[in-house]
């Protein structure tokens, strides 16, 4: 569930730069707050999230989102800034709507930035999900690793690490395929 919610919020990390490109003044006003919020230690929020939302999926989902949003946002934002605006102007000259410009010119130009961000953010998301399971779960890979650690079961801990690494590799293969 946490990874599914992360996939939903990655769209926010990728979509926000598209909106910000429409208004340089709004970008200048919002960017310092985004940068400021990135400095908040996300795992330090775990006790508050548990108090506010209880022990369950929602605190893990929020931590996963918080750990990966910024990577996707900044990579996509850099991609939007790197678009050759002569292409944008040419598309407008031939009558392309703003939606077509965003989809056909900007999106296709920034895809290398977006996928680079995905390859960085995905392991962060998996790691955040596993740490969330350390803290507030009764199942999952993180719970298994933590339970094995409590029992001094080094083989169990290592097995959990291998499973987590396999998950990251599988997700990376999926991102490579999408790319």
N, C-alpha and C positions, 0 to 999 in steps of 0.2 A: 504494500500500500504506500509506503514511504517513497519508493522509487516511482510509482505511478503519479503521485502528487508532484514529485520533482519534475517529471516530464511535463506536467501541466505548467509548472512555474518556470521551466526553461523557456517556455514561450514568452513569458513576461520579460525574462532577461534578454531575449532576442527581439521582442516587440517594442520594448521601451525605447531603444535607440532609433527605431523607425519614427516614432512619434517625436522624439527630441530633435531630429533633423529638420522638422517642419518649423521650429521656432528657436532660433539661436538665443534669444533673450530668456526663454523658459529653460533652455539647456544651461545657460550660465547661472540661472537661479537655482536649479535643482541639482546640478552636478556636485557642488560642495556637500550637500546633505547625503547624497549617495556615497560619496567618498568617506564622509564622517561615519556613516552607519557601518561601513566595511570594517572599521577599526574595533568594533564591539566584539569582545571574545565570545564566540557563539556558544561554546560549551559551558561558559560561565552562566549562560541564561537557563540552563537545564533546570536548576531548582525552581526558578520562577515559573517556567513553563509547566512544570509538574504541579505547582500550587495552583496556577490559573486553569489548566486544562485537564489535570488528573493524570494518572498513569494509564497510558494507552498509546494509540497511534499518533494523535495530533502533536504532542511534543516532539516525537521523532521526525515527523513530516516537516515541522517548522525548522528544526535544526538542519535537516538535509537541504531544504530550500535555502536557508541562510548561508550554508557552506558553499553552495554551488552557484547561486544567483550572480554573484559579482564577477566570477570568471567569465561566464557567458555574456553578461552585460558588457563588460569592458572589451572583450574581444569583438563582439558584434558592433559596439560603438566605434571601435578603431576601424573596423571594416567599412562602416557607413562614412566615416571621415575620409577614408582612403579612396572612395569611389571617384572616378574621373568625372567631374561634373560637366565636362563637355559632352559626355554620353547622355547625361540627364537632360541637358539643354537640347541636344539633338532629338531625343525622344519627344520632348515637349513641342519642338518645332513641327514634327510630323503629326502632332495631335494626340499624343498618348496622354491618357488621364493620369492623375497622381497614383491611383491604384496600379495601373499598368507600369508606370515608372518604377514604383517600389518593388513590384514582383519581377519584372523582366530586366531591369537595369541594376537597381541597387542590390536586390537579393542575390542575383547571379554574380555580381561583382564581389560581394562580401562573403561568399560561401567558404573560401579557404580560412578566413578569420573565424567564422562560426564553428566550423568543424574542428579547428585547433582548440577553440574554447571548450567544445564538447569533450575532446580527448583529455583535457585537463580536468574538467568539472566532474566527469563520470566517476573517476576513482575517489574524488573528494566526497561525492554523494554516497558511494558505497561505504566509505570509511565512516562518514557521519551516521549512516544508518546503523552500522555495526556498533558504534559507540553509543548510539541511542538505545540499542538493544542491551548493551552492558548495563545501562542505567535504569531502564524502566520496562524491561520485557521479561516474559516467562517462556519465550520461544525465539527461534532464529539463530543465525550464526553467531551474533554477538553474545547472546545468552549462553550458547554452547561453549564459546571460548571462555567467558567469565566463570561459568560453572566448572569447567575443567581446570581453570587457574585456581579456584578455591579448593579443589581437591588435589592440587599439586600434580595434575595429570598433564605432563609436558607433551605427551603424544597427542592428547585431545586438543591442547592449545594449538599445536602445530597443524593438526588436521583442520581445525577451524580456519587457521591462517591460509592453508592451501585452498580450502573451499572459497574463501574471500578473494584470494588471488585469481582463482579460476573464474569467479564471477566477473571480476574486473576485466580479465582477458576476453571473456565472452561478450561483454558489453562493448569493449573496444572493437572487436571483430564486427559487431553490429553497426557501430558508428562508421567503421571503414567501409562496410557494405553500403550504408546510406550515402556516404560521401561519393 
